[in-house]
Amino acid sequence: MTPLKTRNTVRLFFLYLFIITALPCRLSADQPRYPLLSSAMESMLSDPVLVHGIQGVRVESLADGSVLYEKNGDLCLLPASNFKLLVASAALESLGPDYRMQTAVYEKGKRAQGVLEGDIFLVGGGDPVLGWEDLRSLAKQVKKAGINRIKGNVVADDTLFDDVRLGIGWSWDNEPYYYSAQISALNLRGNVADVWVRPGIAPGAPARVELTPSIRYLGIENLCKTSAAGSQPVIIVDRLRGRNTVRVRGSVPLDYNPASAEESITVEDPALFACRSFIDILMEEGVTVSGGAVRGEKPKTAGRVALHNSPPLSQMLAMLLKPSNNLIAECLLKNLGANVKKDGSTAAGGQVMIEFMKKIGADMTAIAITDGSGLARTNYISPRNLTLLLRYIYWHPHYKIFLDALPVAGVDGTLKKRMAGTPAENNVRAKTGYVSRVSTISGYVTTKGGEPLVFSIMMNNHLCSNREAVAVQDRILEYLSNLEPASQ
């Protein structure tokens, strides 16, 4: 028996045990096994904090497919980061769990006695998690290949993807911040730099502003002053639009000692950021570069001298879903386009997602795809379509990979601080979502009676804080975790 058949057989066996023990035939067709569920759900969703807002909720049994509760289940709503469930599922199905993105270095020119009379090309393969040490590994490989000096340029080749670096409909005032990092086939360190702000030597003196990593690619406009000890910090960090200049304004107390960076600020043109950083690392590794960082495309006749493979998709999904990483989502979407449609664009990747949703039987009148992360406010989907997707994945051969990538209530990811100390802790596994006036959560939960459920809770247009909306969601999931079938 194949591993897939074994897993599904075991799952079916336990579902059969649940059905014959928890759903006895003496329960009549019109006697629900959870008779108080509907009224309890209505009561929780009638919380005054949600007044004037819209809620779409659907809860289904994975044991028998029945709908246990539904409110506005077919309504198109903004999903926020719940949309990442689509790109994660489509990538797992279309690319497979072992899929890796490759970043490579090529040479073009004549080489003699360690001197390359020509250029090297840093070619991006759409890896959104390429890091500093990965570039260092590539530099070491270049050195090991016998190249000690490059008389030409280091060329950034990010042509696997198109040159549209921001999502359609993304807010311009989000551009400086990590969740709106520019999208490229050649990325480095999430395409951000961390900005640290510390006090100067005395009140009135300029604050000290430092970047991590310390790079030449970003300039600093420091308008921040040191204030008296004990005063409140007022620190505003952003980036001048269209420029690689970090601007810091406000005041920082003399006794201010930050434990973390004030902001992670995006870079303009990530491919050149990676390329210039690579030159610095090459120099550190003993490879002299006479030229500079430029854009271009690798010639077909260039020879490869170094290669780095990303983590497999099976690992990258956890990097995507647990912290809700927008750059990974967008790069996966364009990777779908590049691999399946030979077009590394958001539109092509979105077409792959549409075809996937059609395949699993989604209502295509209740879905609109603009990006992969859910940051755009022109993405729409219904709770029914989300539970359909999650139900499909539940029976998928790679379900365990998908499940392990989801945040776990009270344990990790965006659910680490939610539902701790309740029956939902270490039980609810779900993707959260948040943009202004939108709060969502969709995933899996097992009842106290042992019944596996799939759910989607989507809240739009509420005027309360996200914390208040989340509190209602948590109460619902704690209630579902405590469910037991009606007594016989």
C-alpha positions in Angstrom: 0.0 0.0 0.0 1.4 3.4 -0.9 2.0 6.0 1.9 -0.8 8.2 0.5 -3.3 5.3 0.6 -2.1 4.4 4.1 -2.6 7.9 5.4 -6.0 8.3 3.9 -7.0 4.8 5.1 -6.0 5.6 8.7 -7.8 9.0 8.5 -11.0 7.3 7.2 -10.7 4.7 9.9 -10.7 7.3 12.7 -13.5 9.2 11.1 -15.5 6.0 10.9 -14.9 5.4 14.6 -16.1 8.9 15.3 -19.2 8.5 13.3 -20.3 5.2 14.8 -19.5 6.3 18.3 -20.5 10.0 18.3 -23.4 9.9 15.8 -25.6 7.1 16.8 -28.6 6.2 14.7 -30.9 7.2 17.4 -30.3 10.9 16.7 -33.1 11.7 14.2 -32.5 13.7 11.1 -34.0 16.8 12.6 -32.1 16.5 15.9 -28.7 18.2 15.4 -25.8 16.7 17.3 -24.9 20.2 18.6 -28.4 21.7 19.3 -27.0 24.8 21.1 -24.3 25.6 18.5 -26.4 27.9 16.3 -27.8 30.0 19.2 -24.3 30.2 20.8 -22.7 31.4 17.5 -25.4 34.0 16.9 -24.9 35.3 20.5 -21.1 35.6 20.1 -21.5 37.3 16.6 -23.9 39.8 18.1 -21.2 41.3 20.2 -21.7 45.1 20.2 -18.1 45.7 19.0 -19.1 44.2 15.6 -22.2 46.4 15.1 -22.5 47.8 11.6 -19.8 45.3 10.4 -20.3 42.3 8.2 -19.4 38.7 9.3 -19.1 35.7 7.1 -18.8 32.4 9.0 -18.9 28.7 7.9 -18.2 25.7 10.1 -18.2 22.2 8.5 -17.6 18.7 9.8 -14.8 16.9 8.2 -16.3 13.6 9.5 -19.4 13.7 7.3 -19.2 17.0 5.4 -22.2 18.5 7.1 -22.5 22.3 7.6 -22.8 22.9 11.3 -23.2 26.6 11.1 -23.2 29.2 8.4 -23.8 33.0 8.3 -23.2 34.8 5.0 -21.2 31.8 3.7 -21.5 32.8 0.1 -20.8 36.5 0.6 -17.6 37.9 -1.1 -15.4 39.4 1.6 -12.0 40.8 2.0 -9.7 38.0 3.2 -6.6 39.9 4.2 -3.8 37.3 4.8 -6.3 34.4 4.7 -5.6 34.7 0.9 -2.2 33.2 1.6 -4.0 29.8 2.0 -4.7 29.9 -1.8 -1.1 30.6 -2.9 0.3 28.0 -0.4 -2.2 25.3 -1.6 -1.7 26.1 -5.3 2.1 26.0 -4.9 2.1 22.8 -2.9 0.0 21.1 -5.6 1.6 22.7 -8.7 5.3 22.8 -7.7 5.4 20.0 -5.1 7.0 20.0 -1.6 10.5 19.5 -2.9 10.5 22.5 -5.1 13.5 24.9 -4.6 14.5 28.2 -6.1 18.0 28.5 -7.4 20.3 31.6 -7.2 23.4 31.2 -9.3 26.5 33.1 -10.4 27.8 32.9 -14.0 30.9 34.3 -15.6 31.3 35.7 -19.1 34.7 36.6 -20.4 38.3 35.3 -20.6 40.0 34.1 -17.4 43.7 33.8 -16.8 45.7 33.4 -13.6 42.6 34.2 -11.5 41.7 37.3 -13.4 38.4 37.5 -15.2 38.4 39.9 -18.1 34.6 40.2 -18.2 31.5 40.3 -16.0 29.9 37.9 -13.5 26.1 37.6 -13.3 24.1 37.2 -10.1 20.9 35.4 -11.4 17.9 35.3 -9.2 15.5 32.4 -9.2 12.7 34.0 -7.2 14.0 32.9 -3.8 12.3 35.2 -1.2 14.4 34.0 1.8 17.9 34.4 0.3 20.1 35.7 3.1 23.4 37.3 3.8 25.2 34.0 4.5 23.8 32.5 1.3 25.5 35.3 -0.7 28.6 34.6 1.3 28.4 31.0 0.3 28.1 32.0 -3.4 31.2 34.3 -3.0 33.2 31.5 -1.5 32.3 29.3 -4.4 33.4 32.1 -6.8 36.7 32.2 -5.0 37.1 28.4 -5.0 36.4 28.4 -8.7 39.7 30.3 -9.2 38.4 33.8 -9.6 40.4 36.3 -7.6 39.7 39.5 -9.6 36.8 40.6 -11.7 37.7 43.4 -14.1 34.2 43.9 -15.3 30.8 44.4 -13.5 28.6 42.3 -11.3 25.4 42.1 -13.2 22.0 41.7 -11.4 19.7 39.4 -13.4 16.2 39.3 -12.1 14.5 38.6 -15.4 12.7 35.4 -14.2 10.0 37.8 -13.0 8.5 40.9 -14.6 9.6 44.3 -13.4 6.4 45.1 -11.5 7.7 45.4 -7.9 4.6 46.3 -6.0 1.1 44.7 -6.0 -1.8 46.3 -7.8 -3.9 48.3 -5.3 -1.2 48.4 -2.6 -1.3 51.7 -0.6 1.5 54.0 -1.4 2.0 55.0 2.2 2.8 51.3 3.0 5.7 51.3 0.6 8.5 52.0 3.2 7.5 49.1 5.5 8.4 45.4 5.6 5.0 44.1 4.8 5.1 46.0 1.5 8.6 44.8 0.4 9.2 45.1 -3.3 8.9 41.9 -5.3 11.9 40.6 -7.3 13.4 37.4 -8.7 16.6 38.5 -6.9 15.9 39.3 -3.2 18.1 39.7 -0.2 17.1 39.6 3.5 13.5 40.1 2.8 14.4 43.3 0.9 14.6 45.3 4.1 17.1 46.9 6.4 16.5 47.2 10.2 16.7 50.8 11.5 18.0 51.3 15.1 17.6 54.7 16.8 19.6 55.5 19.9 20.2 58.8 21.9 23.0 61.2 21.2 25.5 62.4 23.8 23.2 65.0 25.3 19.7 66.5 25.1 19.5 68.5 21.8 22.2 66.4 20.1 21.3 64.4 17.0 20.1 60.9 17.7 22.3 58.0 16.5 20.8 56.1 13.5 22.3 52.8 12.4 21.2 50.2 9.8 21.4 46.4 10.1 23.0 45.2 8.0 25.4 48.1 7.7 25.2 48.8 3.9 26.1 51.5 1.5 22.9 51.0 -0.5 20.7 53.1 1.8 21.3 56.7 2.8 20.1 58.2 6.1 18.4 61.6 6.6 18.5 62.1 10.3 16.2 64.7 11.7 15.8 63.0 15.1 17.0 64.8 18.2 17.9 63.6 21.7 15.4 64.6 24.5 15.7 64.7 28.2 15.9 61.4 30.1 12.5 60.1 31.2 10.7 61.8 28.3 8.5 59.8 25.9 10.1 58.6 22.7 8.5 60.0 19.5 10.3 58.3 16.6 9.0 58.3 13.1 10.9 56.1 10.5 10.1 55.9 6.8 11.8 56.1 3.4 11.7 58.9 0.9 9.4 57.6 -1.9 11.3 56.3 -4.9 14.6 56.8 -3.2 16.9 54.7 -1.1 17.0 57.2 1.7 15.8 56.3 5.2 14.3 59.3 7.1 14.2 59.4 10.9 12.2 62.2 12.7 11.2 63.0 16.2 12.9 62.7 19.5 14.6 59.9 21.6 15.1 60.2 25.3 18.7 60.3 26.6 18.1 57.0 28.6 16.4 55.2 25.7 17.8 51.7 25.2 15.9 49.8 22.5 15.7 46.0 22.6 14.8 45.8 19.0 14.9 47.9 15.8 12.4 50.7 15.4 11.4 49.6 11.9 12.3 47.3 9.1 12.5 49.6 6.0 12.2 48.4 2.4 14.7 49.0 -0.3 14.1 50.4 -3.7 15.1 48.0 -6.5 16.0 44.8 -4.5 18.0 43.3 -7.3 20.6 46.1 -7.2 20.5 45.9 -3.4 21.5 42.2 -3.6 24.1 42.9 -6.3 25.8 45.7 -4.4 25.8 43.7 -1.2 27.3 40.8 -3.2 30.2 43.0 -4.3 30.9 43.9 -0.7 30.9 40.2 0.3 33.1 39.2 -2.7 35.6 41.8 -1.5 35.5 40.4 2.0 36.2 37.0 0.6 39.2 38.1 -1.3 37.7 38.7 -4.7 38.5 42.1 -6.1 35.8 43.8 -8.3 36.9 46.6 -10.6 33.4 47.5 -11.9 30.1 48.2 -10.2 26.6 46.8 -9.8 24.5 47.0 -12.9 21.3 45.5 -14.3 21.3 43.1 -17.2 20.6 39.6 -18.4 22.9 36.6 -18.4 24.1 35.6 -21.9 23.2 32.1 -22.9 26.9 31.3 -23.3 27.9 32.3 -19.8 29.2 29.5 -17.5 28.0 28.8 -14.0 30.5 29.1 -11.2 28.3 29.1 -8.1 24.9 27.8 -7.0 22.6 28.2 -4.0 19.4 26.3 -3.5 16.6 27.7 -1.3 14.9 25.6 1.4 12.3 23.2 -0.1 8.8 24.4 -0.5 7.8 22.1 2.4 9.9 24.2 4.7 9.1 27.6 3.1 5.4 27.2 3.6 6.0 27.5 7.4 8.1 30.6 6.7 5.1 31.9 4.7 2.1 31.0 6.9 3.3 31.1 10.5 4.5 34.8 10.5 2.4 35.7 7.5 5.2 36.8 5.2 3.9 38.9 2.2 7.1 38.8 0.2 7.2 34.9 0.2 3.5 34.9 -0.9 4.2 37.3 -3.8 7.3 35.4 -4.9 5.5 32.1 -4.8 2.7 33.6 -6.9 5.2 34.7 -9.6 7.1 31.4 -9.3 3.8 29.7 -10.2 3.5 31.9 -13.2 7.1 31.4 -14.3 7.0 27.6 -13.9 3.5 26.8 -15.1 2.9 29.6 -17.6 6.5 30.5 -18.5 5.5 34.1 -17.4 6.8 35.4 -14.1 4.1 37.8 -13.5 1.3 38.2 -10.9 -1.3 37.8 -13.6 0.1 34.5 -14.8 0.5 33.2 -11.2 -3.1 34.4 -10.5 -4.3 32.4 -13.5 -2.6 29.2 -12.0 -4.5 29.9 -8.8 -7.8 30.4 -10.6 -7.3 27.1 -12.5 -6.5 25.4 -9.2 -9.7 26.8 -7.5 -11.8 25.7 -10.5 -10.3 22.2 -10.3 -11.4 21.8 -6.6 -14.9 22.9 -7.4 -14.9 26.5 -6.0 -17.6 28.9 -6.8 -15.7 31.2 -9.2 -18.3 33.9 -9.0 -17.2 34.4 -5.3 -13.5 34.9 -5.8 -11.3 37.7 -7.2 -7.5 37.5 -7.2 -5.3 40.6 -7.3 -2.2 39.4 -5.4 -0.9 36.4 -3.4 -0.5 37.9 0.1 -3.9 39.5 0.6 -2.5 43.0 1.1 -4.6 44.4 -1.8 -8.1 45.5 -0.9 -9.4 44.1 -4.2 -9.0 40.5 -3.3 -12.3 38.8 -2.5 -13.4 35.3 -1.5 -16.3 33.7 0.3 -16.1 31.7 3.6 -17.6 28.7 1.6 -14.7 28.8 -0.8 -12.2 29.0 2.0 -13.6 26.0 3.8 -13.8 24.1 0.4 -10.1 24.8 -0.1 -9.2 23.6 3.4 -11.4 20.5 3.0 -9.6 19.7 -0.2 -6.2 20.0 1.5 -7.4 17.8 4.4 -7.5 14.9 2.0 -4.5 15.9 0.0 -1.3 13.7 0.0 0.7 16.7 1.4 -1.9 17.6 4.1 0.6 17.0 6.9 3.1 19.5 5.4 0.3 22.1 5.0 -1.0 21.5 8.6 2.5 21.8 10.1 3.0 25.1 8.3 -0.1 26.7 9.9 0.1 28.8 13.1 -0.9 26.8 16.2 -3.0 28.5 18.9 -1.0 29.4 22.0 2.1 27.9 20.5 3.6 29.8 17.5 3.2 32.1 14.6 0.5 34.7 14.6 -1.5 32.6 17.1 1.3 32.3 19.7 -0.4 34.8 22.1 -4.0 33.7 21.3 -6.2 31.2 23.1 -3.5 30.1 25.4 -4.7 28.2 28.4 -8.0 27.2 26.7 -9.2 24.0 25.0 -8.2 25.7 21.7 -4.5 25.8 22.7 -2.4 23.4 20.6 -5.7 22.5 18.9 -6.7 25.3 16.5 -4.4 25.4 13.5 -5.3 28.4 11.3 -4.3 31.3 9.2 -5.0 34.7 10.5 -5.6 37.9 8.5 -5.6 41.6 9.2 -5.8 44.8 7.3 -7.6 47.9 8.5 -11.2 47.1 9.3 -10.7 43.4 8.2 -10.0 40.5 10.6 -10.1 36.9 9.5 -9.1 33.4 10.6 -9.6 30.1 8.7 -8.4 26.6 9.5 -8.9 23.4 11.5 -10.1 22.6 15.0 -11.1 19.3 16.7 -14.0 19.3 19.1 -13.9 17.9 22.7 -15.8 14.9 21.3 -13.1 14.2 18.7 -14.8 15.6 15.6 -12.5 17.3 13.1 -13.9 20.6 11.9 -13.0 23.1 9.2 -14.0 26.8 9.7 -13.7 30.2 8.2 -14.5 33.4 10.1 -14.3 36.6 8.1 -15.1 40.0 9.7 -15.2 43.2 7.5 -16.1 46.8 8.0 -16.2 46.8 11.8 -15.2 50.0 13.5 -13.8 48.4 16.6 -10.1 47.6 17.1 -8.7 44.5 15.7 -8.0 43.3 19.3 -11.8 43.4 20.0 -12.6 41.5 16.7 -10.0 38.9 17.5 -11.5 38.4 21.0 -14.8 37.4 19.4 -13.0 35.0 17.0 -11.2 33.4 19.9 -14.4 32.9 21.9 -15.9 31.1 18.9 -12.9 28.8 18.5 -12.8 28.1 22.2 -16.5 27.1 22.1 -15.9 24.9 19.0 -13.0 23.2 20.8 -15.3 22.4 23.7 -18.2 20.9 21.7 -19.6 17.5 22.5 -22.5 15.8 20.7 -25.9 15.9 22.3 -26.6 13.1 24.8 -28.6 10.2 23.4 
